[in-house]
Amino acid sequence: MVRTIVGANWGDEGKGKITDMLAGESDIVVRFQGGANAGHTIINDYGRFALHLLPSGVFNPNVVNIIGPGVALNIEALLSELDSVVKAGVPAPKLLVSERAQVMMPYHVLLDCYEEERLGAKNFGSTKSGIAPFYGDKFQKIGLQLCQLYYPEVLREKLTHALSIKNALLEHLYHKPQIDLEELIDKMTALAERIRPYVCDTNLYLHEACRAGKRVLLEGQLGTLRDPDHGIYPMTTSSSPLAGYGPVGAGVPLWAMSDVIAVTKAYSSCVGRGPFTTELFGEEAQELRVRGGDKGEFGATTGRPRRVGWFDAVATRYGCMMQGATQVALTNMDVLGYLPEIPVCVAYEIDGERTENFPVTPLLERAKPVYEMLPGWMCDTRGIRKYEDLPENARRYVEFIEARIGAPVRFVSNGPRRDEIIIR
């Protein structure tokens, strides 16, 4: 059985916490796309963590954690993160890394930074983690798979070709220093040896695990609206955060796929640029931002303030539809307890016409939210463990959202810790 956890919105929905909880019921947790450009915040008995590459199952000692072939593998970042988790007192996780995973190169990060600098005010709001140049190289077939680092002739040939392109860009477009081939070969060879104990054929491992009936959990990064095909292009990421990509990016058989759990917040938040219809500004936004989550709405990777807004049922219904969600996890319910009334966006108005369908980006940029007001519950709900014990207006809020997003709300997160989740 393979379950998948994905974001319904712009990312930053609280997927790490849900994965951390469900990892306790799993044998294997797999990261299947993205890189170190987004973080999953997890709070448990070991402390508070922001994972960027490690799967969120690393806090469960019986779980095998896998970096799939669809991940942008920054070797140095992964090993550093693994070391920091162990130093915090977490038992050394069981980690496997696909030999087919493509490697994030130092020049990917440099080119990402330089391009954002060159674009100036028209930049994409990149995390400058090298993601777009990495995936560009992958699909131009000038990237390197992890396995290729162990064949010196192949490594030299690939890097010689890549640097003939990258150094031309560095010199003539960005006016920056060129990269030395020998130094880069030495660096990548050393990193390859450091990660060698974890490298294996994860495709074979996962297919055998599925045949044996193991419980596998796929963990996505970001959310539907950051998908380059179905999201708010071009303000998207460069890999697919959809559950449909899970079997490809993880390397699991399609016949084993079962539940898709889409995660959404009880309000909206967003890191990065792009249209965000329910966005709040000023004091109203700052109060929601400061109250949000364990340490407020600030990016786990960048630390920059998240944009915040009211719940967007139009975007979330679309997000759940494109994910094929069979269940929904609603996070951060406890944050809204200070509000006497809570707006929920139920439709958009575009050029004077009302629509409940999520539009393409040029129309989305002109969309205005149509709100329906719901009564708040005006109390702190943290500590409540049963759905029926929530205030009546809190339950009405959940059920109102459920009726409008087209998928059942199975989990209600009522605090930042893994045990603060109500299962309906």
SEDREN-233944 format. One line per field, with one value per residue (C-alpha): residue number from 1; residue in three letters; x, y, z. Coordinates in Angstrom, 2 decimals, decimal comma, always signed. Layout:
<rs>
resi NUM; ... $
resn ALA; ... $
c1 X; ... $
c2 Y; ... $
c3 Z; ... $
</rs>
This chain:
<rs>
resi 1; 2; 3; 4; 5; 6; 7; 8; 9; 10; 11; 12; 13; 14; 15; 16; 17; 18; 19; 20; 21; 22; 23; 24; 25; 26; 27; 28; 29; 30; 31; 32; 33; 34; 35; 36; 37; 38; 39; 40; 41; 42; 43; 44; 45; 46; 47; 48; 49; 50; 51; 52; 53; 54; 55; 56; 57; 58; 59; 60; 61; 62; 63; 64; 65; 66; 67; 68; 69; 70; 71; 72; 73; 74; 75; 76; 77; 78; 79; 80; 81; 82; 83; 84; 85; 86; 87; 88; 89; 90; 91; 92; 93; 94; 95; 96; 97; 98; 99; 100; 101; 102; 103; 104; 105; 106; 107; 108; 109; 110; 111; 112; 113; 114; 115; 116; 117; 118; 119; 120; 121; 122; 123; 124; 125; 126; 127; 128; 129; 130; 131; 132; 133; 134; 135; 136; 137; 138; 139; 140; 141; 142; 143; 144; 145; 146; 147; 148; 149; 150; 151; 152; 153; 154; 155; 156; 157; 158; 159; 160; 161; 162; 163; 164; 165; 166; 167; 168; 169; 170; 171; 172; 173; 174; 175; 176; 177; 178; 179; 180; 181; 182; 183; 184; 185; 186; 187; 188; 189; 190; 191; 192; 193; 194; 195; 196; 197; 198; 199; 200; 201; 202; 203; 204; 205; 206; 207; 208; 209; 210; 211; 212; 213; 214; 215; 216; 217; 218; 219; 220; 221; 222; 223; 224; 225; 226; 227; 228; 229; 230; 231; 232; 233; 234; 235; 236; 237; 238; 239; 240; 241; 242; 243; 244; 245; 246; 247; 248; 249; 250; 251; 252; 253; 254; 255; 256; 257; 258; 259; 260; 261; 262; 263; 264; 265; 266; 267; 268; 269; 270; 271; 272; 273; 274; 275; 276; 277; 278; 279; 280; 281; 282; 283; 284; 285; 286; 287; 288; 289; 290; 291; 292; 293; 294; 295; 296; 297; 298; 299; 300; 301; 302; 303; 304; 305; 306; 307; 308; 309; 310; 311; 312; 313; 314; 315; 316; 317; 318; 319; 320; 321; 322; 323; 324; 325; 326; 327; 328; 329; 330; 331; 332; 333; 334; 335; 336; 337; 338; 339; 340; 341; 342; 343; 344; 345; 346; 347; 348; 349; 350; 351; 352; 353; 354; 355; 356; 357; 358; 359; 360; 361; 362; 363; 364; 365; 366; 367; 368; 369; 370; 371; 372; 373; 374; 375; 376; 377; 378; 379; 380; 381; 382; 383; 384; 385; 386; 387; 388; 389; 390; 391; 392; 393; 394; 395; 396; 397; 398; 399; 400; 401; 402; 403; 404; 405; 406; 407; 408; 409; 410; 411; 412; 413; 414; 415; 416; 417; 418; 419; 420; 421; 422; 423; 424 $
resn MET; VAL; ARG; THR; ILE; VAL; GLY; ALA; ASN; TRP; GLY; ASP; GLU; GLY; LYS; GLY; LYS; ILE; THR; ASP; MET; LEU; ALA; GLY; GLU; SER; ASP; ILE; VAL; VAL; ARG; PHE; GLN; GLY; GLY; ALA; ASN; ALA; GLY; HIS; THR; ILE; ILE; ASN; ASP; TYR; GLY; ARG; PHE; ALA; LEU; HIS; LEU; LEU; PRO; SER; GLY; VAL; PHE; ASN; PRO; ASN; VAL; VAL; ASN; ILE; ILE; GLY; PRO; GLY; VAL; ALA; LEU; ASN; ILE; GLU; ALA; LEU; LEU; SER; GLU; LEU; ASP; SER; VAL; VAL; LYS; ALA; GLY; VAL; PRO; ALA; PRO; LYS; LEU; LEU; VAL; SER; GLU; ARG; ALA; GLN; VAL; MET; MET; PRO; TYR; HIS; VAL; LEU; LEU; ASP; CYS; TYR; GLU; GLU; GLU; ARG; LEU; GLY; ALA; LYS; ASN; PHE; GLY; SER; THR; LYS; SER; GLY; ILE; ALA; PRO; PHE; TYR; GLY; ASP; LYS; PHE; GLN; LYS; ILE; GLY; LEU; GLN; LEU; CYS; GLN; LEU; TYR; TYR; PRO; GLU; VAL; LEU; ARG; GLU; LYS; LEU; THR; HIS; ALA; LEU; SER; ILE; LYS; ASN; ALA; LEU; LEU; GLU; HIS; LEU; TYR; HIS; LYS; PRO; GLN; ILE; ASP; LEU; GLU; GLU; LEU; ILE; ASP; LYS; MET; THR; ALA; LEU; ALA; GLU; ARG; ILE; ARG; PRO; TYR; VAL; CYS; ASP; THR; ASN; LEU; TYR; LEU; HIS; GLU; ALA; CYS; ARG; ALA; GLY; LYS; ARG; VAL; LEU; LEU; GLU; GLY; GLN; LEU; GLY; THR; LEU; ARG; ASP; PRO; ASP; HIS; GLY; ILE; TYR; PRO; MET; THR; THR; SER; SER; SER; PRO; LEU; ALA; GLY; TYR; GLY; PRO; VAL; GLY; ALA; GLY; VAL; PRO; LEU; TRP; ALA; MET; SER; ASP; VAL; ILE; ALA; VAL; THR; LYS; ALA; TYR; SER; SER; CYS; VAL; GLY; ARG; GLY; PRO; PHE; THR; THR; GLU; LEU; PHE; GLY; GLU; GLU; ALA; GLN; GLU; LEU; ARG; VAL; ARG; GLY; GLY; ASP; LYS; GLY; GLU; PHE; GLY; ALA; THR; THR; GLY; ARG; PRO; ARG; ARG; VAL; GLY; TRP; PHE; ASP; ALA; VAL; ALA; THR; ARG; TYR; GLY; CYS; MET; MET; GLN; GLY; ALA; THR; GLN; VAL; ALA; LEU; THR; ASN; MET; ASP; VAL; LEU; GLY; TYR; LEU; PRO; GLU; ILE; PRO; VAL; CYS; VAL; ALA; TYR; GLU; ILE; ASP; GLY; GLU; ARG; THR; GLU; ASN; PHE; PRO; VAL; THR; PRO; LEU; LEU; GLU; ARG; ALA; LYS; PRO; VAL; TYR; GLU; MET; LEU; PRO; GLY; TRP; MET; CYS; ASP; THR; ARG; GLY; ILE; ARG; LYS; TYR; GLU; ASP; LEU; PRO; GLU; ASN; ALA; ARG; ARG; TYR; VAL; GLU; PHE; ILE; GLU; ALA; ARG; ILE; GLY; ALA; PRO; VAL; ARG; PHE; VAL; SER; ASN; GLY; PRO; ARG; ARG; ASP; GLU; ILE; ILE; ILE; ARG $
c1 +0,00; +1,39; -0,09; +0,91; +0,97; +0,90; +0,04; -3,27; -2,14; +1,08; +3,20; +3,74; +0,54; +2,00; +2,79; +5,83; +3,77; +1,22; +4,00; +5,73; +2,48; +1,63; +5,24; +4,47; +2,08; +4,53; +7,53; +9,05; +8,88; +10,03; +10,79; +9,87; +10,56; +11,98; +15,15; +16,40; +14,31; +11,47; +11,34; +8,99; +8,71; +8,29; +7,91; +8,18; +9,83; +13,28; +12,70; +11,83; +13,22; +13,04; +13,78; +14,74; +15,87; +15,51; +12,15; +9,92; +10,05; +13,55; +12,16; +10,66; +13,46; +11,69; +11,13; +13,37; +13,77; +14,42; +15,57; +13,94; +15,29; +13,01; +14,72; +17,25; +20,02; +22,29; +24,73; +26,40; +23,07; +21,67; +24,68; +24,73; +21,04; +21,52; +24,38; +22,35; +19,42; +21,68; +23,45; +20,03; +19,63; +17,62; +18,71; +20,64; +17,91; +17,80; +18,53; +18,74; +19,54; +18,66; +21,66; +19,58; +18,97; +20,43; +23,03; +22,72; +25,99; +27,62; +27,11; +23,35; +23,18; +25,45; +23,44; +20,18; +21,51; +23,02; +19,87; +17,66; +20,17; +20,10; +16,29; +16,09; +12,51; +11,23; +12,77; +10,79; +11,28; +13,54; +14,93; +18,28; +18,77; +19,64; +16,36; +15,51; +19,05; +19,19; +15,99; +16,93; +20,14; +18,27; +15,91; +18,64; +20,49; +23,61; +22,99; +24,72; +23,12; +24,59; +25,86; +27,95; +30,09; +31,63; +33,01; +35,94; +36,00; +32,27; +32,45; +35,29; +33,58; +30,23; +31,72; +33,98; +30,94; +28,80; +31,47; +31,95; +28,38; +28,31; +31,59; +30,45; +27,32; +29,32; +31,80; +29,64; +26,14; +26,75; +30,35; +31,37; +34,45; +34,64; +34,64; +37,82; +37,26; +39,85; +38,63; +35,05; +36,01; +37,86; +34,91; +32,30; +34,50; +34,91; +31,15; +30,45; +32,58; +30,86; +27,41; +28,40; +27,16; +23,57; +23,52; +21,59; +19,01; +15,96; +13,70; +14,31; +14,06; +10,66; +9,18; +10,16; +8,74; +5,42; +5,21; +5,84; +2,95; +5,06; +3,40; +4,98; +4,40; +5,36; +6,13; +5,67; +7,16; +5,30; +1,75; -0,60; -0,38; +3,42; +3,18; +4,74; +1,88; -1,19; -0,13; +0,29; +2,95; +5,53; +5,57; +6,01; +8,68; +10,54; +9,35; +5,85; +4,46; +1,39; +0,60; +0,45; +4,20; +4,76; +5,24; +7,74; +9,74; +9,79; +10,09; +7,10; +4,67; +1,45; -0,63; +0,40; -0,97; -3,87; -4,80; -3,81; -3,87; -3,95; -2,91; -4,34; -4,35; -7,49; -6,43; -4,05; -0,32; +2,24; +5,99; +7,11; +5,67; +2,55; -1,19; -2,69; -6,35; -7,22; -3,99; -4,17; -2,02; -1,12; -2,05; -4,64; -2,03; +0,61; -1,66; -2,51; +1,14; +2,42; -0,26; +0,29; +2,01; +4,61; +6,78; +4,57; +4,26; +7,89; +9,51; +11,30; +14,02; +14,29; +12,97; +11,15; +7,61; +4,91; +2,10; -1,14; -4,84; -8,24; -9,14; -9,57; -12,11; -11,75; -8,00; -8,23; -11,00; -8,85; -5,80; -7,61; -9,01; -5,60; -4,04; -6,81; -7,26; -9,09; -8,64; -7,77; -5,74; -6,75; -3,92; -3,58; -7,23; -6,12; -4,70; -8,17; -9,56; -9,11; -11,55; -15,22; -15,93; -13,94; -14,18; -13,97; -13,47; -16,18; -15,84; -13,88; -15,10; -13,18; -14,05; -17,48; -18,30; -18,49; -16,79; -16,15; -13,58; -9,86; -8,66; -5,43; -2,79; -3,60; -7,22; -6,23; -4,19; -7,45; -9,54; -11,23; -12,37; -16,07; -16,37; -18,90; -18,65; -18,66; -18,98; -15,78; -15,47; -13,43; -11,51; -8,31; -8,90; -5,42; -5,57; -8,85; -8,38; -11,90; -13,76; -17,04; -15,34; -14,48; -16,71; -19,79; -18,65; -15,24; -16,98; -19,23; -16,14; -14,56; -17,78; -18,34; -14,86; -15,33; -18,54; -16,77; -13,49; -14,84; -12,93; -13,49; -11,54; -10,09; -7,51; -7,81; -4,54; -5,10; -1,55; +2,03; +2,95; +2,45; +0,03; -2,18; -4,17; -7,85; -8,80; -12,40 $
c2 +0,00; +3,39; +6,56; +10,02; +13,29; +16,43; +20,12; +21,44; +25,05; +27,10; +24,93; +25,62; +23,76; +21,71; +18,49; +17,68; +17,34; +15,09; +12,96; +12,74; +11,45; +8,96; +7,73; +5,94; +3,74; +3,24; +1,09; +3,41; +7,18; +8,51; +12,03; +12,00; +15,51; +18,94; +19,75; +21,84; +24,82; +24,22; +23,04; +20,85; +22,01; +19,23; +19,51; +16,36; +14,99; +15,53; +19,25; +21,53; +20,73; +22,20; +19,38; +20,34; +17,10; +14,35; +12,57; +13,38; +9,76; +10,15; +10,56; +7,07; +4,53; +1,68; +3,66; +3,39; +6,85; +7,11; +9,91; +9,02; +9,57; +12,59; +14,63; +17,40; +15,92; +18,43; +15,94; +18,43; +19,75; +16,25; +15,05; +18,26; +17,86; +14,22; +15,18; +17,95; +15,60; +13,00; +15,67; +16,73; +13,27; +11,55; +7,91; +7,59; +7,26; +4,46; +6,30; +5,11; +7,34; +6,42; +5,83; +7,44; +10,69; +13,69; +15,75; +19,44; +21,03; +24,13; +26,01; +25,40; +27,44; +30,15; +30,47; +30,63; +33,50; +35,35; +35,08; +36,47; +39,30; +39,95; +40,00; +42,58; +43,64; +41,05; +38,10; +34,94; +35,05; +31,99; +30,51; +30,56; +26,86; +26,05; +24,33; +25,85; +25,49; +21,93; +20,77; +22,66; +20,63; +17,41; +17,84; +19,15; +15,93; +17,63; +16,81; +14,09; +11,10; +10,15; +6,84; +8,71; +10,26; +6,80; +6,51; +8,96; +8,99; +9,64; +12,35; +14,17; +13,98; +15,21; +18,09; +19,19; +19,49; +21,18; +23,75; +24,70; +26,01; +27,24; +29,14; +30,92; +32,06; +33,06; +35,11; +36,72; +36,97; +37,36; +38,70; +36,37; +34,17; +30,88; +27,45; +25,35; +21,83; +20,05; +21,66; +20,69; +17,08; +16,82; +18,28; +15,99; +12,91; +13,61; +14,14; +10,91; +8,97; +10,57; +9,55; +6,15; +4,13; +5,22; +4,76; +1,82; +0,70; +2,13; +1,22; -2,48; -2,01; -0,29; -2,74; -5,66; -3,80; -3,26; -6,91; -7,83; -5,63; -2,97; +0,33; +3,12; +6,84; +9,30; +12,85; +15,73; +19,21; +22,49; +22,21; +22,05; +25,72; +25,50; +22,76; +23,89; +22,42; +22,98; +25,79; +29,56; +29,41; +30,90; +31,50; +27,79; +25,33; +23,21; +19,71; +18,33; +18,37; +16,39; +12,94; +11,72; +12,25; +10,21; +6,80; +8,34; +10,44; +7,74; +4,68; +2,73; +0,66; +2,37; -0,63; -0,07; +3,49; +4,05; +7,12; +10,68; +13,00; +16,66; +19,12; +22,63; +25,25; +26,58; +29,90; +30,58; +31,21; +31,54; +32,00; +33,40; +35,50; +35,09; +35,86; +35,22; +36,21; +36,30; +38,01; +40,27; +43,32; +45,62; +44,95; +42,33; +40,30; +40,76; +39,52; +36,35; +35,88; +36,20; +33,88; +31,26; +28,01; +27,43; +30,45; +32,36; +32,29; +32,51; +30,27; +27,20; +27,52; +31,27; +32,69; +35,33; +36,32; +34,29; +36,07; +35,23; +35,40; +33,87; +30,34; +30,07; +27,36; +27,98; +27,35; +24,48; +22,68; +22,93; +21,77; +18,73; +17,91; +18,00; +15,96; +13,36; +13,78; +10,98; +12,68; +16,15; +17,25; +20,71; +22,29; +25,30; +25,32; +26,56; +29,76; +31,16; +31,14; +34,92; +35,92; +36,81; +36,29; +34,40; +35,14; +32,22; +32,84; +30,85; +32,35; +34,84; +37,88; +38,41; +41,37; +41,59; +37,89; +35,41; +32,01; +29,12; +27,58; +28,23; +30,21; +30,45; +32,84; +35,95; +35,84; +34,91; +38,11; +40,06; +37,95; +39,46; +37,24; +36,71; +36,02; +34,29; +35,16; +32,40; +32,94; +32,38; +30,39; +32,92; +30,45; +28,42; +24,91; +23,48; +20,38; +19,17; +15,65; +14,68; +16,30; +16,38; +18,35; +21,25; +24,34; +24,13; +27,02; +25,37; +22,19; +24,24; +25,87; +22,49; +21,15; +24,32; +23,93; +20,20; +20,79; +23,21; +21,48; +18,17; +15,84; +14,64; +16,35; +13,36; +15,13; +18,40; +19,75; +21,61; +22,62; +22,33; +18,98; +15,59; +14,49; +17,58; +16,09; +15,18; +12,19; +12,25 $
c3 +0,00; -1,01; +0,47; -0,70; +1,24; -0,89; -0,60; -1,91; -2,23; -2,53; -0,23; +3,48; +4,41; +7,28; +5,38; +7,51; +10,67; +8,96; +7,46; +10,85; +12,39; +9,62; +9,47; +12,73; +10,73; +7,84; +7,03; +4,43; +3,77; +0,38; -0,85; -4,53; -5,92; -5,18; -3,34; -0,43; -1,56; +0,90; +4,50; +6,51; +10,11; +12,67; +16,45; +18,55; +21,69; +20,16; +19,58; +16,69; +13,24; +9,73; +7,30; +3,76; +2,12; +4,71; +4,58; +7,56; +8,72; +10,19; +13,72; +13,68; +14,29; +12,48; +9,26; +6,20; +4,66; +0,93; -1,36; -4,68; -8,20; -8,71; -5,98; -6,62; -4,49; -2,79; -1,24; +1,08; +2,36; +2,91; +4,90; +6,96; +7,76; +8,72; +11,01; +12,69; +13,38; +14,99; +17,08; +18,40; +19,95; +17,22; +16,70; +13,43; +10,77; +8,26; +5,00; +1,41; -1,58; -5,15; -7,35; -10,12; -8,24; -10,05; -8,24; -7,44; -8,56; -7,03; -10,31; -10,15; -6,94; -8,36; -11,57; -9,61; -7,49; -10,45; -12,55; -9,77; -9,40; -13,16; -13,29; -10,50; -9,79; -12,28; -10,41; -9,63; -5,86; -6,00; -2,80; -4,65; -3,98; -7,59; -8,41; -11,82; -13,26; -11,86; -13,53; -16,68; -16,91; -16,13; -19,05; -21,35; -20,44; -19,18; -15,52; -13,53; -11,88; -8,52; -9,94; -12,52; -9,78; -9,21; -12,76; -13,08; -16,89; -17,08; -14,40; -16,18; -19,58; -18,23; -16,23; -19,09; -21,32; -18,65; -17,76; -21,40; -21,17; -17,58; -17,75; -20,91; -19,05; -15,97; -18,01; -20,68; -19,18; -15,47; -15,51; -12,69; -12,09; -13,99; -12,30; -12,29; -13,66; -11,50; -8,29; -9,10; -9,88; -6,56; -4,67; -6,26; -5,88; -2,16; -1,73; -3,60; -1,13; +1,85; +0,64; -0,73; +2,32; +1,59; -2,19; -3,66; -6,20; -4,43; -7,38; -6,78; -3,01; -3,27; -5,80; -3,56; -0,54; -2,33; -3,33; +0,32; +1,45; +3,16; +4,03; +1,98; +2,45; -0,30; +0,81; -1,61; -1,42; -2,06; -3,44; -6,42; -7,32; -7,66; -10,29; -13,60; -15,67; -13,50; -11,17; -11,35; -14,08; -14,29; -10,52; -9,94; -8,96; -11,55; -10,60; -10,19; -6,63; -7,75; -6,38; -9,98; -10,21; -7,05; -8,72; -11,15; -8,69; -6,01; -8,23; -6,93; -9,04; -10,07; -8,98; -5,36; -5,12; -2,71; -0,64; -1,50; +1,52; +0,50; +3,20; +3,49; +6,22; +7,88; +6,34; +3,44; +3,42; +0,67; +0,34; -2,98; -5,74; -7,83; -7,64; -4,19; -4,28; -0,57; +0,54; +3,60; +4,25; +7,12; +10,73; +9,86; +8,01; +10,68; +13,46; +11,55; +10,56; +14,14; +15,53; +12,82; +13,71; +16,41; +15,59; +13,20; +9,42; +8,35; +5,73; +7,11; +4,45; +3,88; +7,15; +5,14; +6,18; +4,49; +2,72; +4,51; +3,68; +4,37; +3,32; -0,44; -1,26; -5,02; -5,04; -2,55; -4,44; -7,58; -5,61; -4,23; -7,69; -9,37; -6,57; -6,76; -3,01; -1,22; +2,17; +3,43; +6,44; +7,71; +9,70; +12,04; +13,18; +16,61; +15,07; +14,23; +17,77; +18,18; +15,43; +16,05; +12,33; +9,72; +5,98; +3,56; -0,15; -1,97; -5,47; -7,56; -9,43; -12,67; -14,89; -13,28; -13,62; -10,74; -11,04; -8,69; -11,05; -10,68; -13,72; -15,69; -14,39; -16,51; -15,29; -11,74; -11,53; -12,02; -9,64; -6,57; -3,70; -2,94; +0,79; +2,97; +6,67; +9,28; +13,04; +15,02; +18,23; +20,24; +22,40; +22,49; +21,16; +21,79; +23,94; +22,45; +21,07; +19,97; +17,10; +19,01; +21,80; +19,49; +19,83; +17,61; +15,40; +14,90; +13,72; +11,44; +9,95; +9,18; +7,68; +5,61; +4,10; +3,54; +1,60; -0,75; -1,53; -2,78; -0,45; +3,15; +5,93; +7,76; +9,96; +11,88; +13,23; +16,48; +17,44; +16,18; +17,78; +16,13; +18,87; +18,41; +15,54; +15,65; +13,49; +12,30 $
</rs>
